[in-house]
């Protein structure tokens, strides 16, 4: 350590601002972190974090590329643990919906040192500087909110606030309610899970609660008939004035600041109340703790953990299991391994220079790897596929030499924390930017969209034949035939996922399972076969008027990777409830789909003429205003409500709701309804109101206008587009004289179309937006090596967050039948 001739430059540096991300926990280009032997070098100008690995050169590369010469090296070491308190102090009971993290200073000790790269361009030289300067810069970095903490909540708690309905509540006194033990629902005999309407005092049972008591939804029916939105759950009222308050108009939990006064109207004295029922918070905590996938074999021993390339776990960031499951599946596929890793995996750990990432970084347009999607995908690929990070957790409990160790004595991995990836991919998205649980299938679609948008941008719109996302793409042919004139129309939509319904037939209570098992090929036949033809009302362009038509769906092309999405839910009391219907896969988990290939317009078929209707205001559809208002009041977006009413001919709210829940997974469900003149391809000019709305968010008029044109006038997609194009000035270039290359049709129509199951994603919980996701992946023998007795087609491995184990055959067979997503490889 010595003095530095560049100290004057160092003294001019400033600590990070509150708005700046400080990448001090791990390298932004790989998962080497502050716990490693060499720690992380944090740039004191842009606050990028880079490792000092001698084969990767991420720190020196950043210095040479950016010209930033000063870094703060950070190493972290664990503190010795205090003696265990044993059984003297039992842990406090959880009564608050929160994720409480241990304080970092209680567990770790940090070691920092300043480095000058001008003094030593190879490794950086540790230097001595003015004490005040060192303290100012070091404290600025160490006390700032790290990049990981900026993308997740350090101690997350469900925020419940008041709303206009609780603040402006009007009451109509109807007398006192019956005493505890005598009260029951006004529409049935239930005496628990009772909700008191704070407007009129009506008692109604709630909806069924996972892990709680039953319910028939009569409180919701009361709201639908009276529009009294605010209610309180009896049995949760405390002397302090706390209680479960729910607003049906907002469709969310709320706070009533005047609850004691409002309850007094019905003769309830808050000070004398005792809580005797579980609150919704407590039920949700129990539900979250209860969701687990067994990590034990049939004999009770722990499933055997595995390590190596492609066998690295992902730590749960808090409701991120949906993302982890999707990422594990994607990077188990040859297409993603070749695209982001440069080779298909074998059992060899690669610890040398990661050439594909190094090549990209030489031409990367982003100043920080954390802001580049390609850099983050390469980082994920390196983390999951290299085997470098597939190792025991430093704090893993010893097995004690047990022949059959139990799960608590099993040495698990530490797992990677993909916080930077999650923050970047979810940026600007209303759901994926949050810490809430999400639907794995929806995230899969979102990720493909983000990757394609990025690749389209970096390739200047030219098609990329080697793009990994195209492995999922296929054409879905829709054949529409008028039953009057018998003429037909064909349309092909590009798809990435085939969603299919599963018929639900309940079994008697003593049958062992709730529903009759259904064969997968039967489900596909109902969607794609002749028996699945859908009859609908149709305005025939051939001059037949309003008649009936039939629609038949078939594959026009087959993908390399077929993703099937099982839609196993049912609308119960207006709530989509997941149904555990067993799906029986064909023998050897193989599909033959030749019978579902469409053949387009046939010689003996006559094509329907193109629509000649215009888009004048008089020809635009009219919506049932009352039904539209009710649907929007339930929280559905306007465009979904309009589509539901159009599809059900403005019948009523119930019919529209049924349509909404059966089409909520349609890929175009949120696309704006277009009424274009024949042959019109130009995007409509955005309205001044739409432009003004985006301009109010800080964007220029030109940026707002271009974003709306690029997204067909959809404001939500326009906001997402703007966040993904922060450097776009909004200038719209004139039509290019060079015609864009026509993108080739996805997939292939060659036969036979045979597929074998590669992976499946399972879900446990009552809704796809809660509970827990895991992935089972068939790992090929070449990847697992000679140390295992592997079946010919590979071994099933369970990826449960950071836990990676050889799956038990019995559990695989069981969970395979209850999977949420199936991933098949073409063979």
TORMAR-804532 format. One record per residue (C-alpha): residue in three letters; x, z, y. Coordinates in steps of 0.2 Angstrom, whole numbers, plus 2048, in hexadecimal, padded with zeros to 3 digits. Layout:
// TORMAR-804532
ALAXZY/...
***
This chain:
// TORMAR-804532
UNK800800800/UNK8087FB811/UNK8037F7823/UNK7FC7E6827/UNK8027DA835/UNK7F07D4836/UNK7E87E583B/UNK7E27DF84C/UNK7D77D3843/UNK7D17E0838/UNK7CC7EC846/UNK7C17DE84D/UNK7B67DD83E/UNK7A47E583E/UNK79B7EE831/UNK78C7E6829/UNK77B7E5832/UNK76C7EC82B/UNK7657DA827/UNK7757D581D/UNK7767D680B/UNK7867DF805/UNK78B7DA7F3/UNK7957E97EF/UNK78F7EC7DD/UNK7947DC7D4/UNK79C7CB7D6/UNK78F7BE7DD/UNK7967B17D1/UNK7977BB7C1/UNK7927CC7BA/UNK7A37D57BC/UNK79F7E57C6/UNK7A57F47CF/UNK7A77FD7BF/UNK7B57F17B8/UNK7C77F57B9/UNK7CA7EB7C8/UNK7B97EE7D1/UNK7B17E27DE/UNK7B97DB7EE/UNK7AC7DB7FC/UNK7AF7CF80A/UNK7B07D881B/UNK7A97C9824/UNK79B7C2819/UNK79A7D180D/UNK79A7C67FD/UNK79F7CF7EE/UNK7AC7C77E2/UNK7B67CC7D3/UNK7C87CD7D0/UNK7C97C67BF/UNK7D97BC7BC/UNK7D17AE7B3/UNK7C27AB7BF/UNK7CA7AE7D0/UNK7B97B17D9/UNK7C17BC7E6/UNK7CF7B17EB/UNK7C47A17EA/UNK7B87A97F6/UNK7C77AD802/UNK7CE79C801/UNK7BD794803/UNK7B679E812/UNK7C67A381B/UNK7C17B581B/UNK7D17C0818/UNK7CB7D2817/UNK7C27DA808/UNK7BE7EC803/UNK7C17EF7F1/UNK7B47FB7E9/UNK7B68037D8/UNK7AA80F7D0/UNK7AE81C7C3/UNK7A18287BB/UNK7A283B7BF/UNK7A38477B2/UNK79284D7AC/UNK78C85F7AF/UNK78886A7A0/UNK777865798/UNK76987179D/UNK76287078B/UNK750875789/UNK750882797/UNK7498767A4/UNK73C86A79D/UNK73B85A7A8/UNK72D8597B5/UNK71D8517B0/UNK71B8407B7/UNK70C83F7C3/UNK7118337CF/UNK7128207CC/UNK72481E7D1/UNK7358187CB/UNK7418277D0/UNK7538227CF/UNK76282F7CD/UNK76D8307DD/UNK77C8257DB/UNK7888337E2/UNK78283F7D5/UNK7898337C7/UNK7978297CE/UNK7A682A7D9/UNK7AC81B7E3/UNK7BE8167E7/UNK7C180A7F6/UNK7D08017FD/UNK7D27F480B/UNK7DB7E4806/UNK7E27D5811/UNK7E37C4808/UNK7EE7BD816/UNK7FC7C9810/UNK7F97C47FE/UNK7EF7B47FB/UNK7F07B67E9/UNK7E87C77E6/UNK7E67CF7F7/UNK7F17DD7FD/UNK7EB7EF7FE/UNK7EF7F4810/UNK7EF80481C/UNK7E680382C/UNK7DF80D83A/UNK7D681C833/UNK7C681983E/UNK7C680783A/UNK7C780A827/UNK7B9817828/UNK7AE80C833/UNK7AF7FD827/UNK7AF807817/UNK7A081181C/UNK797802822/UNK7987F9812/UNK796809807/UNK787810811/UNK77E7FF813/UNK7707FA807/UNK7777F07F9/UNK7717DF7F5/UNK7697E67E5/UNK7607F37EE/UNK7597E67FB/UNK7517DD7ED/UNK74A7EC7E4/UNK7427FC7E9/UNK74E80B7E7/UNK73F8177E4/UNK73080D7E2/UNK71F8147E4/UNK70E80C7E4/UNK70880C7F6/UNK6F68107F8/UNK6EE80F80A/UNK6DD810812/UNK6D3800816/UNK6C67FB822/UNK6B87FF815/UNK6BE812813/UNK6C1814825/UNK6B080D82B/UNK6A681481C/UNK69481681F/UNK68A822815/UNK67882480F/UNK675835809/UNK66A8367F9/UNK66D8487F4/UNK6798527EA/UNK68084B7DA/UNK67F8547C9/UNK68B8627C5/UNK69A85F7BB/UNK69685C7A8/UNK6848567AD/UNK6888467B6/UNK6888367AD/UNK6888237B2/UNK67781E7B9/UNK67780F7AE/UNK67D81679D/UNK681827796/UNK694828799/UNK6998387A0/UNK6AC8347A4/UNK6B48277AE/UNK6A78297BB/UNK6A88227CC/UNK69E8287DB/UNK69881C7E8/UNK69D8237F9/UNK690819802/UNK68081E7F8/UNK68682B7EB/UNK6828207DC/UNK68B8247CC/UNK6928167C1/UNK69F8157B3/UNK6AF80C7B6/UNK6B77FE7AD/UNK6C080279D/UNK6D18097A0/UNK6E0807795/UNK6E481878D/UNK6D5820796/UNK6C3821792/UNK6B7813790/UNK6AC80B79D/UNK69F7FE79F/UNK6A27F87B1/UNK6927FF7B8/UNK69B8057C8/UNK6A07F37CB/UNK68F7ED7C8/UNK6897F97D5/UNK6957F17E2/UNK68F7E07DD/UNK67D7E47E0/UNK67F7EF7F0/UNK6907EA7F7/UNK6947FC7F9/UNK6A77FB7F6/UNK6AF80C7F6/UNK6AE8187E8/UNK6B78287E2/UNK6BB82D7D0/UNK6B383D7CB/UNK6BF8497C2/UNK6CE8447CD/UNK6C984D7DC/UNK6D585B7E1/UNK6D386A7ED/UNK6E08627F8/UNK6D58537FB/UNK6DD8477EF/UNK6D383B7E3/UNK6D382A7DC/UNK6CA81F7E9/UNK6C780C7E5/UNK6C07FF7F1/UNK6B87F17E7/UNK6B87E57F7/UNK6CB7E77F8/UNK6CC7E87E5/UNK6D97F57E6/UNK6DC8087E7/UNK6DA80F7F8/UNK6DB820802/UNK6CC82780B/UNK6D3832819/UNK6C283A81B/UNK6BE83D809/UNK6B985080B/UNK6AC84B818/UNK6A683D80E/UNK6A48477FE/UNK69B855807/UNK68D84980A/UNK68984A7F7/UNK68C85D7F6/UNK69E85C7F0/UNK6A986A7F7/UNK6BB8637F5/UNK6C38747F6/UNK6BA87A7E6/UNK6BE86A7DB/UNK6C986A7CC/UNK6D185B7C5/UNK6CC8587B3/UNK6CF8457B0/UNK6DE83A7B1/UNK6E18317C1/UNK6E481E7C0/UNK6F68227C5/UNK6F882D7B6/UNK6F08217AA/UNK6FB8137B0/UNK70B81E7AE/UNK70682279C/UNK70280F799/UNK71380A79F/UNK71C817795/UNK712813785/UNK717800785/UNK7257FE779/UNK72A7F276C/UNK7317FA75C/UNK7437FB75A/UNK743802749/UNK7427F9738/UNK7367FD72A/UNK74180B723/UNK741814734/UNK75380F738/UNK758807749/UNK7597F4749/UNK76B7EE749/UNK7717EA75B/UNK77B7D975C/UNK7887D4768/UNK7917C476D/UNK78E7B3777/UNK77B7B177A/UNK7777C3775/UNK7787CC785/UNK76A7D678C/UNK7627D779D/UNK75F7E87A5/UNK74D7EB7AB/UNK74D7EC7BE/UNK73C7F37BE/UNK72E7E87B7/UNK73A7DA7B4/UNK7387D87A2/UNK72D7C87A4/UNK73D7C07AD/UNK7497C67A0/UNK73F7BF791/UNK73D7AE79A/UNK7507AD79E/UNK7557B278C/UNK74B7A4785/UNK751797792/UNK76379A78F/UNK76179A77C/UNK75D78877D/UNK76A77A77B/UNK76477178B/UNK767780796/UNK77778578E/UNK77E774791/UNK7787737A3/UNK77E7847A9/UNK78C78879D/UNK793777798/UNK79277A785/UNK78777F777/UNK78B791771/UNK795796762/UNK79A7A775C/UNK7AA7A7767/UNK7AB7B1777/UNK7B17A6785/UNK7BB7B1792/UNK7C47A379B/UNK7C179A7AB/UNK7AE7957AC/UNK7B27837B1/UNK7A077D7B5/UNK79D78B7C1/UNK7AF7897C9/UNK7AB7767CB/UNK79A7797D4/UNK7A27867DF/UNK7AE7797E6/UNK7A076F7ED/UNK79277D7EF/UNK78977B800/UNK78578D802/UNK79179980A/UNK78C7A77FE/UNK78A7A57EB/UNK77B7B27EC/UNK7717A57F6/UNK7747967EA/UNK7687947DC/UNK77578A7D2/UNK7827987D4/UNK7767A47CE/UNK77079A7BF/UNK7837987BA/UNK7857AA7BC/UNK7767AE7B1/UNK77D7A17A4/UNK78E7A97A5/UNK7877BB7A3/UNK77C7B7794/UNK7867AA78B/UNK7987AE78D/UNK7987BE782/UNK7A27C6790/UNK7957D3794/UNK78E7D6783/UNK7957E677F/UNK7917F977D/UNK78A80378B/UNK79880F791/UNK78B81D78F/UNK78481877E/UNK781827773/UNK78C829764/UNK784825753/UNK78D83374B/UNK79182873C/UNK77F827736/UNK77C81B729/UNK76B816730/UNK76C81B743/UNK75B81E74C/UNK75881575D/UNK75E824767/UNK76E82475E/UNK77081175F/UNK77E80A76B/UNK7757FE776/UNK77C7F2783/UNK77C7F6796/UNK7747E679A/UNK7767DA7A9/UNK76C7DD7B9/UNK7667CC7BF/UNK7617D47D0/UNK7687C67DA/UNK7607B87D0/UNK74F7C17D1/UNK7517C27E4/UNK7557B07E6/UNK7497A97DA/UNK73A7B47E1/UNK73F7B27F3/UNK72F7AD7FD/UNK7237AE7EE/UNK7157BA7F0/UNK7167C17DF/UNK7287BE7D8/UNK7307C57E7/UNK7287D67E3/UNK72C7E47D6/UNK71B7E27CE/UNK7197DC7BC/UNK7167CA7BA/UNK7107BD7AE/UNK71E7B67A4/UNK7167A57A2/UNK7137A47B5/UNK7257A97B8/UNK72B79B7AC/UNK72178E7B6/UNK7277957C7/UNK73A7957C1/UNK7387837BB/UNK73177E7CC/UNK73F7877D6/UNK74C77F7CB/UNK74576D7CD/UNK74376F7DF/UNK7557747E1/UNK75C7667D6/UNK75175A7DF/UNK7597607EF/UNK76B7607EA/UNK76974E7E1/UNK7617477F1/UNK7517437E8/UNK75A7397DA/UNK75473C7C8/UNK75F7477BE/UNK75E7417AC/UNK7687517A6/UNK75D75D7AE/UNK75976C7A2/UNK74876F7A8/UNK74275D7A3/UNK744763791/UNK73376C793/UNK72A75D79B/UNK71D752792/UNK70E747797/UNK6FD74D793/UNK6F073F792/UNK6DF741798/UNK6D2735791/UNK6C173579A/UNK6B372A793/UNK6A272879B/UNK69472A78E/UNK68971E797/UNK69470E799/UNK6A171478D/UNK6AF70F799/UNK6BF71A799/UNK6CC7207A5/UNK6DD7267A0/UNK6E87327AA/UNK6F973A7A6/UNK6FE74B7AD/UNK7107517AC/UNK7107637A4/UNK71D77079F/UNK71277C795/UNK70377878A/UNK6F678778C/UNK6E978877F/UNK6DA79377C/UNK6D879F76D/UNK6C77A1766/UNK6C27B3765/UNK6B87B9756/UNK6B67CC755/UNK6B77D5744/UNK6AF7E573F/UNK6B77F5744/UNK6BD7F9732/UNK6C67E8730/UNK6D77EE735/UNK6D97E1743/UNK6CD7DD752/UNK6CC7CA751/UNK6CC7BD744/UNK6DD7B4742/UNK6DE7A2749/UNK6EA795743/UNK6F478D751/UNK6F177C74B/UNK6DE78074D/UNK6E178575F/UNK6EA775763/UNK6DC76B75A/UNK6CF773765/UNK6D976E774/UNK6E075D76F/UNK6D6757761/UNK6C574E760/UNK6BC75E75D/UNK6C376476E/UNK6BB756778/UNK6B375E787/UNK6A275778E/UNK6A07587A1/UNK6957527AF/UNK69C7427B7/UNK6997367C5/UNK69D7267BD/UNK6A77197C7/UNK6A070C7BC/UNK68F70D7C4/UNK6867187B8/UNK6837267C5/UNK6847397BF/UNK6867387AD/UNK68F74279F/UNK6A173E79A/UNK6AD74478D/UNK6BF749790/UNK6CC749783/UNK6DE750785/UNK6ED74977B/UNK70074877D/UNK706738785/UNK71873E781/UNK72074D778/UNK72D759780/UNK73D75E779/UNK73877077B/UNK726773779/UNK71F783781/UNK70E78977B/UNK705796785/UNK6F77A077C/UNK6E97A4788/UNK6E27B477F/UNK6D77BC78C/UNK6C57BF78F/UNK6BB7C479E/UNK6B57D679C/UNK6AC7DE7AB/UNK6B47D17B6/UNK6C57D67B0/UNK6D07CA7A6/UNK6D47D4796/UNK6E17CE789/UNK6DB7CC777/UNK6E77CF769/UNK6E17C075E/UNK6EE7BC750/UNK6F47AA750/UNK6FA7A4740/UNK708798741/UNK70B78A734/UNK71778B726/UNK72978D72B/UNK72478F73D/UNK72377C73E/UNK717771747/UNK71375E744/UNK70A757753/UNK70974574F/UNK6F674574E/UNK6F574B760/UNK6FE73C768/UNK6F3731774/UNK6F471F775/UNK6EE71A786/UNK6E270C78A/UNK6DD70377A/UNK6D96F0779/UNK6C76F3775/UNK6C46FF784/UNK6BF6FB795/UNK6C67057A4/UNK6BB70D7B1/UNK6BE7067C3/UNK6C77117CF/UNK6BC71C7DA/UNK6B57137E9/UNK6AE7237F2/UNK6B5727803/UNK6BA73880A/UNK6AE738819/UNK6A774981D/UNK696745816/UNK69E741805/UNK6A8751804/UNK6A175F7F8/UNK69776D7FF/UNK69B77F7F9/UNK68E78D7F6/UNK694798805/UNK68D7A87FE/UNK6967A67ED/UNK6A67A07F6/UNK6A67B0800/UNK6A37BB7F1/UNK6B17B37E7/UNK6BD7B57F6/UNK6B87C77F8/UNK6BE7CA7E6/UNK6CF7C47EB/UNK6D07B27E5/UNK6D87A57F0/UNK6CD7997F9/UNK6D378A7F0/UNK6CF7927DF/UNK6BE7977E4/UNK6BA7857EA/UNK6C077E7DA/UNK6B678A7D0/UNK6A67867DA/UNK6A97737D8/UNK6AB7747C6/UNK69B77F7C3/UNK6917747CF/UNK68E7837DB/UNK68478C7CE/UNK68879F7D1/UNK6967AB7D3/UNK6967B07C0/UNK69879E7BA/UNK6A679B7C7/UNK6AF7AB7C1/UNK6AF7A57AF/UNK6B67957B4/UNK6C479D7BF/UNK6CA7A97B0/UNK6CA79A7A4/UNK6D478F7B0/UNK6DF79C7B8/UNK6EE7947AF/UNK6EB7827B4/UNK6FB77C7BC/UNK6F17747CA/UNK6E67837CD/UNK6ED7877DE/UNK6EF7757E4/UNK6E57707F3/UNK6D57657EF/UNK6D97547F5/UNK6CC7477FB/UNK6D77387FE/UNK6D2726802/UNK6D671A7F3/UNK6E87157F4/UNK6EC722801/UNK6FD72A7FD/UNK70273180E/UNK701744810/UNK6F374981C/UNK6F874F82D/UNK6F876282E/UNK6EC76A83A/UNK6F1772849/UNK6EB783842/UNK6F6781833/UNK70577D83D/UNK70278C849/UNK70079883B/UNK711794834/UNK718793846/UNK7137A5849/UNK71E7AA83A/UNK72D7A4844/UNK72F79283F/UNK72F78384B/UNK72177784D/UNK72B769845/UNK730775836/UNK71E77A833/UNK717768834/UNK724762828/UNK72177081B/UNK70F76D81B/UNK71175A819/UNK71E75D80A/UNK711769802/UNK70175F804/UNK6FA76B811/UNK6FB77B806/UNK700789812/UNK707795804/UNK7127877FD/UNK71778280E/UNK71E794812/UNK727793801/UNK72E782806/UNK734789817/UNK73D79880F/UNK74678C803/UNK74B780810/UNK75178C81E/UNK75D77F825/UNK750771827/UNK74D76D839/UNK73C765835/UNK74175383A/UNK73874782F/UNK74273782B/UNK73A72682B/UNK73771E81B/UNK74771A812/UNK74B70880F/UNK75270D7FE/UNK74470F7F2/UNK74571F7E8/UNK74871D7D6/UNK73971F7CB/UNK73A72F7C1/UNK73972B7AE/UNK72B7317A5/UNK72E74279D/UNK72F74578A/UNK72E73877C/UNK720730772/UNK72B72D763/UNK725734752/UNK72573E748/UNK72274D755/UNK72975C74B/UNK72D76C752/UNK73477D74C/UNK73178E755/UNK74179375F/UNK73A7A2768/UNK72B7AB76D/UNK7277B777B/UNK71C7C6777/UNK7127D2782/UNK70B7E377F/UNK6FE7EA78B/UNK6EC7E7791/UNK6F17D979E/UNK6FE7CD7A0/UNK7027D57B1/UNK7067E67A9/UNK70E7EC799/UNK71F7E5792/UNK7267D478D/UNK7337D1780/UNK73B7C1778/UNK73F7BD766/UNK74B7AF765/UNK7517A6755/UNK7647A6757/UNK76D79874D/UNK77A79D740/UNK789796749/UNK7867A2758/UNK7847B174D/UNK7947AE743/UNK7997B3732/UNK7967C5733/UNK7847C4730/UNK7797BD721/UNK7707B072B/UNK7617A6726/UNK763793726/UNK759790736/UNK7607A073E/UNK75D7B2741/UNK74F7BA74B/UNK7567C5759/UNK74C7D0764/UNK7507D0777/UNK7487E077E/UNK7507E1790/UNK7617E878C/UNK75E7EB77A/UNK7637DC76F/UNK7607DF75C/UNK75E7D574C/UNK74B7D574A/UNK7427DD73B/UNK7397CF731/UNK7297D9730/UNK7287DB743/UNK72C7C9746/UNK71E7C373B/UNK7127CF744/UNK7177CC756/UNK7197B9753/UNK7067B974F/UNK7027C2760/UNK70F7B976B/UNK70A7B377D/UNK7167A477E/UNK71D79A770/UNK72D78F773/UNK72F781766/UNK73E775764/UNK73C76475F/UNK74576074E/
***
